[in-house]
Amino acid sequence: MIGVFQQSGISVLGSMINKGLTALIEKKLVGAGAVEHIELDKQQRNIQVTLLLEGETESVRICLEGYRLETKDGRTHIAFERIITSRRWLSMLLHEYGQGMSFPVPSKYASMVSLILP
């Protein structure tokens, strides 16, 4: 019986993490689209996101590979080794102009993100 509670506890935690990540991404996408699906692989340090962007009929898949947390100027940032998308042109632009990009984590979420994405 304990195993069932532990399993559902893991499911609940995973669901909470997905909801939190979805909320963070959707806050940045206001008016531009919505998150359809998000998946976090902590072992591989990858985040896969499926977005439906305004004006598009097909979803865009984005794989954020090799995430890491960094501290810059006293703020937490998340950076990725590589970003691959289901749109070749977008992947090429990110490869060309997005190298070394990192994104600031809102300070109210920094401690939570540090726990979720160690």
Phi, psi and chi 1 to 4 in degrees:
 res  aa     phi    psi   chi1   chi2   chi3   chi4
   1 MET       -  -38.0 -164.8   63.1  118.8      -
   2 ILE   -61.1  -40.0  -67.7  173.2      -      -
   3 GLY   -55.2  -38.8      -      -      -      -
   4 VAL   -63.2  -44.0  172.1      -      -      -
   5 PHE   -65.9  -39.2  -70.6  117.4      -      -
   6 GLN   -64.9  -43.3  -72.1  173.7  -21.3      -
   7 GLN   -59.7  -48.0  -74.2  -80.0  -14.2      -
   8 SER   -69.3  -29.5   57.7      -      -      -
   9 GLY   -63.4  -40.2      -      -      -      -
  10 ILE   -65.3  -42.0  -68.3  168.7      -      -
  11 SER   -62.3  -43.5  -53.7      -      -      -
  12 VAL   -63.1  -44.6  169.6      -      -      -
  13 LEU   -62.2  -45.5  179.4   60.5      -      -
  14 GLY   -60.3  -41.2      -      -      -      -
  15 SER   -64.2  -41.2  177.0      -      -      -
  16 MET   -64.4  -41.7  -72.9  172.3   47.4      -
  17 ILE   -62.7  -46.2  -69.6  169.3      -      -
  18 ASN   -60.7  -42.2  -77.9   -6.0      -      -
  19 LYS   -64.7  -40.3  -74.9  179.8 -177.5  177.1
  20 GLY   -64.7  -46.2      -      -      -      -
  21 LEU   -64.6  -41.1  -72.1  172.1      -      -
  22 THR   -59.6  -45.4  -61.7      -      -      -
  23 ALA   -62.0  -42.3      -      -      -      -
  24 LEU   -62.0  -44.7  -80.2  172.3      -      -
  25 ILE   -68.2  -44.6  -66.0  168.2      -      -
  26 GLU   -65.1  -29.2  -73.9 -168.5  -26.2      -
  27 LYS   -62.9  -36.9 -173.6  172.9 -177.8  177.4
  28 LYS   -76.9  -24.0  -65.3  -67.4 -176.7 -175.1
  29 LEU   -94.7    6.3  -72.8  176.6      -      -
  30 VAL   -45.8  120.7  170.6      -      -      -
  31 GLY    82.8   -8.9      -      -      -      -
  32 ALA  -107.0  -16.6      -      -      -      -
  33 GLY   161.5 -171.1      -      -      -      -
  34 ALA  -143.0  153.3      -      -      -      -
  35 VAL   -81.1  126.4  174.3      -      -      -
  36 GLU   -94.1  -37.0  -71.1 -173.9  -32.5      -
  37 HIS  -156.0  146.4  179.4   77.0      -      -
  38 ILE  -142.9  141.0 -170.0  162.7      -      -
  39 GLU  -140.4  130.6 -170.0  173.9  -40.6      -
  40 LEU  -111.9  126.5  171.5   65.0      -      -
  41 ASP  -116.2   96.8 -178.5  -18.9      -      -
  42 LYS   -68.8  -30.4  -70.1  169.9   74.4  171.2
  43 GLN   -67.6  -45.0  -76.0 -173.0  -45.2      -
  44 GLN   -86.7   -9.5  -63.6  -64.4  -44.5      -
  45 ARG    60.7   45.9  -58.3 -176.6   74.7   76.7
  46 ASN  -121.9  149.8  -65.3  -23.6      -      -
  47 ILE  -128.6  126.0  -58.8  171.4      -      -
  48 GLN  -111.3  130.5  -68.1 -169.6   36.2      -
  49 VAL  -128.9  137.5 -177.2      -      -      -
  50 THR  -115.2  123.7  -55.9      -      -      -
  51 LEU  -118.3  146.2  -54.2  172.4      -      -
  52 LEU  -111.8  109.3 -177.1   58.4      -      -
  53 LEU   -89.8  147.9  -58.9  174.1      -      -
  54 GLU   -55.9  135.6  -69.5  -64.8  -38.2      -
  55 GLY    83.7   -6.6      -      -      -      -
  56 GLU   -99.3  147.4  -66.5  -74.8  -33.4      -
  57 THR   -99.4  -19.9   55.8      -      -      -
  58 GLU  -115.0  146.1  -89.7 -173.4   57.3      -
  59 SER   -69.4  156.2  -58.8      -      -      -
  60 VAL  -110.1  127.9  175.8      -      -      -
  61 ARG   -99.6  134.3  -71.1 -179.6  -43.7  -79.3
  62 ILE  -127.8  128.4  -57.5  169.5      -      -
  63 CYS  -112.9  116.1 -176.4      -      -      -
  64 LEU   -99.1  105.2  -52.0  160.1      -      -
  65 GLU   -99.4  143.2  -63.5 -177.9  -16.8      -
  66 GLY    64.0   50.7      -      -      -      -
  67 TYR   -67.5  152.1   66.9   76.3      -      -
  68 ARG  -151.1  150.9   67.3 -174.9  178.4  -78.0
  69 LEU   -98.7  137.5  -63.9  177.9      -      -
  70 GLU  -130.1  157.1  -56.1  172.9  -23.7      -
  71 THR  -114.6  123.0  -57.2      -      -      -
  72 LYS  -129.8  127.2  -65.9  180.0 -178.1  178.7
  73 ASP    51.2   38.1  -58.5  -38.6      -      -
  74 GLY    77.9    5.4      -      -      -      -
  75 ARG  -116.3  149.2  -68.7 -165.9   63.5 -163.8
  76 THR   -83.1  133.6  -59.1      -      -      -
  77 HIS  -125.7  153.3  -73.8   68.6      -      -
  78 ILE  -113.9  133.9 -173.4  166.2      -      -
  79 ALA  -127.4  160.0      -      -      -      -
  80 PHE  -131.0  142.6  -54.0   95.2      -      -
  81 GLU   -68.6  -39.2  -72.1  176.0   15.2      -
  82 ARG  -152.7  144.1 -163.6  164.8   86.1  159.0
  83 ILE  -124.6  124.3  -57.7  173.2      -      -
  84 ILE  -121.1  137.7  -58.2  169.3      -      -
  85 THR  -126.0  167.7   75.4      -      -      -
  86 SER   -79.9   -2.7   59.9      -      -      -
  87 ARG  -110.6  113.4  -57.9  -72.8 -162.2  -78.2
  88 ARG   -55.2  -44.4 -175.5  164.7  162.5   30.4
  89 TRP   -61.9  -37.6   64.7  -91.9      -      -
  90 LEU   -70.4  -40.6 -177.2   54.4      -      -
  91 SER   -60.8  -41.2  -67.8      -      -      -
  92 MET   -65.2  -42.4  -69.6  174.2   63.0      -
  93 LEU   -63.0  -43.9  -77.1  175.2      -      -
  94 LEU   -65.3  -37.9  -71.4  168.4      -      -
  95 HIS   -65.0  -42.1  178.4   73.9      -      -
  96 GLU   -73.9  -45.5 -175.9   70.2   26.7      -
  97 TYR  -111.8   -9.5  -60.4  105.6      -      -
  98 GLY  -103.4    3.9      -      -      -      -
  99 GLN   -60.6  131.6  -64.8  -63.8  -35.9      -
 100 GLY    79.0    3.0      -      -      -      -
 101 MET   -69.1  143.7  -84.5 -175.2   10.5      -
 102 SER  -135.7  158.0   66.0      -      -      -
 103 PHE  -120.4  129.3  -55.3   92.5      -      -
 104 PRO   -68.5  140.0   20.7  -26.1      -      -
 105 VAL   -93.1  127.2  175.4      -      -      -
 106 PRO   -51.7  134.8  -25.0   33.9      -      -
 107 SER   -56.1  -31.8   47.2      -      -      -
 108 LYS   -69.7  -17.4   65.7 -178.5  178.8  179.9
 109 TYR  -105.2   -6.1  -60.7  117.9      -      -
 110 ALA   -57.3  -45.5      -      -      -      -
 111 SER   -68.6  -37.1   59.3      -      -      -
 112 MET   -65.8  -44.3  178.6 -178.4   68.0      -
 113 VAL   -63.7  -38.2  167.6      -      -      -
 114 SER   -63.5  -31.2  -64.6      -      -      -
 115 LEU   -76.6  -40.1  -71.5  172.7      -      -
 116 ILE   -74.0  -41.8  -65.0  169.7      -      -
 117 LEU  -115.6   69.2  -54.4  175.0      -      -
 118 PRO   -67.8      -   20.3  -24.7      -      -
